[in-house]
Amino acid sequence: MPMSQSFQDRLFPIAADIAEHYGTPFHIYDEAGILETGEQLKKAFSGIEGFREYYAVKALPNPRILELMNELDFGFDCSSIPELIMSRQVGGSGEDIMFTSNNTTEEEFLAAAAEGGSILNLDDISLISKVPEFPELVCFRYNPGPRRTGNIIIGNPVEAKYGITHEQVISAYKMAMERGTKRFGLHTMVASNERDYTYMVETARMLLQISAMVEEELGIRFEFLNIGGGLGIPYSPDDNILDLDAMAKEITELFNEFKSAHGYAPRMYMERGRWVTGPHGALITQAINHKSIYRKYVGVDACMSSLMRPALYDAYHHIDVIGRGDQENSETYDIAGSLCENNDKFAVQRDLPTIHEGDLLAIHDTGAHGHAMGFQYNGRLRPKELLLRTGGSVELIRRAETNEDYFQTLNFDENVLPAQ
Ligand SMILES: Cc1ncc(COP(=O)(O)O)c(C=O)c1O
């Protein structure tokens, strides 16, 4: 399930027209593909009563995309105030929203509780006394430490800053009960971009075991277990595709077994970002330069301010030169942006068809943690976002940043703290 053939077939023939109309670079997302993947997720887990996906807003925080999540009846996983605001703007409210932050401030707690509230997912035991209005429903993020191995993006659980330890679980829920909590959830997120489905099955098993342990100790039953995000997608054509159906089947069996043994089962939530939208986005950028020094470079008009993942994680993103699909790869290029960092490269020593200036390059799988991770270092601004709608029309869903935007934070009243 990398950038689908169907998305390529609908996008590539019209890419030049879109580029002419809107200018490059831009991220473009596939409405049909997102909705289809969302339905696939719901169908796969339909055997678990009350299953719900809370879309990880950080992956693609755009109101038009969140509207699609609403259409799918997904909730919203938020971890900042702007994400809360956006989720509420598109109609999310109350328990449609899960607020999973860490190093949370009082301001954030208040925002999470405002306007109908949200499900509060606490990252630490010390926060119990800091939540201003302790809610009736509370969830903790569990960090299994040495009980699990993590993976490269999220790190080894022992070294990860997230969650409460195994040893803290019982006291965390006990303290929450003492503050008046009556409804409970349990959350974890131990891996990111993981394509081994058995890892997720083990995560579900782990949470079910903790849930049984807490019930035995404290006599409370969890309303839901949230197995987090982190389903991997094949960024490279050599990557395996995660077997969603096998994962869903085995997790459903685990929940059924739990129900037989305990007479009830919690609902299951998850908060996928990448898996839902990642393959349904592409960054379209134009080749604007050639350079032959010790290597051959193609300079493009996007840079890492539009897509950080290659520089940040050394991540592979597949690249097509639009219109050259059938040609043999005949050159080896580094595809570079304009930012003053040598790791501002979308591809390193990649075999590609010969690229001419003016060619459009499609950088695959930018529909999650792509535009959203953008930044403004070096005065390099974030590009626009477009939506390829189901009917074939193309909608601007976020304009490109302008120089005026860049200077906006320099508009303020003079404010000097005199020397003390
Ligand atoms: C708490 C939490 N949930 C969900 C996600 C989404 O992860 P993914 O997009 O890999 O599914 C993240 C990503 O960083 C996260 O931090």
The ligand as an SDF file (V2000), in Angstrom:
LIG
                    3D

 16 16  0  0  0  0  0  0  0  0999 V2000
    0.6580    9.6150   20.8570 C   0  0  0  0  0  0  0  0  0  0  0  0
    0.7070    9.3680   19.3910 C   0  0  0  0  0  0  0  0  0  0  0  0
   -0.3220    8.7370   18.8110 N   0  0  0  0  0  0  0  0  0  0  0  0
   -0.3550    8.4970   17.4880 C   0  0  0  0  0  0  0  0  0  0  0  0
    0.6860    8.8970   16.6710 C   0  0  0  0  0  0  0  0  0  0  0  0
    0.5670    8.6040   15.1950 C   0  0  0  0  0  0  0  0  0  0  0  0
    1.5440    7.7470   14.7370 O   0  0  0  0  0  0  0  0  0  0  0  0
    1.4680    7.1770   13.2630 P   0  0  0  0  0  0  0  0  0  0  0  0
    1.2340    8.3330   12.3710 O   0  0  0  0  0  0  0  0  0  0  0  0
    2.8160    6.5570   13.0450 O   0  0  0  0  0  0  0  0  0  0  0  0
    0.3640    6.1800   13.2350 O   0  0  0  0  0  0  0  0  0  0  0  0
    1.7910    9.5310   17.2140 C   0  0  0  0  0  0  0  0  0  0  0  0
    2.9010    9.9460   16.3540 C   0  0  0  0  0  0  0  0  0  0  0  0
    3.8720   10.5180   16.6640 O   0  0  0  0  0  0  0  0  0  0  0  0
    1.7990    9.7850   18.6220 C   0  0  0  0  0  0  0  0  0  0  0  0
    2.8130   10.4300   19.2010 O   0  0  0  0  0  0  0  0  0  0  0  0
  1  2  1  0
  2  3  1  0
  2 15  2  0
  3  4  2  0
  4  5  1  0
  5  6  1  0
  5 12  2  0
  6  7  1  0
  7  8  1  0
  8  9  2  0
  8 10  1  0
  8 11  1  0
 12 13  1  0
 12 15  1  0
 13 14  2  0
 15 16  1  0
M  END
$$$$
